[in-house]
Amino acid sequence: MARNIHIARKKRLAKKGRQSRWAPFWTVPKIYGQGRSVHPGRHTAVKRNWRRNKTKV
């Protein structure tokens, strides 16, 4: 990669980084109820890691 990243590519990479985060913690009791303990990562639509899956950016 170049030393300076174009602003458009940087914005696309920032969006991909936000998509691969966990869902907020308050989504678990909202979906399942108070007693269930589930990892918030299950509610994330796009699960990507910088090592495993590459983006076409």
N, C-alpha and C positions, 0 to 999 in steps of 0.2 A: 504494500500500500504506500501511497505517496506520503510525504511528511505532512503536507497540508491537505485536509479533507474538504471537499466542496461542501457548501452549506446544505445543499439539497441531499447529498448522501448522508451527511451528519444528522439531518432531520429524520431521514428514513431509518437510520440505525437507532436513533433515540426512540422512535415509535416501536420498533421491534423489541427493544429492551423493556419498554413499558408493558408490552403484550405478554412477555414471558414471566412476569412477576406473579407471585401468589395473589389470590383474591383476598379482600379484606377479611379480618378475623370475624367480623360481625355477621358475615354471610352464613356461617355455620349454624348458629342458633336460629337464624331467620328461616333457613331451608328445612332443617331437620328437627328443630325444637330444642328445648333447653338442656336435656340430658345427654344428647349424643355428642361424642367427640370424634370429629372427622378433620383431616388435614385440609387447610384452606386451598392447597394446591390443586385439589380435585375440582374446584370450581373455575379454574383458569382454562380458557378456551385454547390458547396456543401455549404448548409446553415446549420450549426450546432451550438448549444449552449451547454455549459457544464452542464447546468441544464436540458434541454429538451431531447436532443438526446445523448446517450452514444455511444462511439466507442468500437469496438471489439478488443482493443489493449491489 
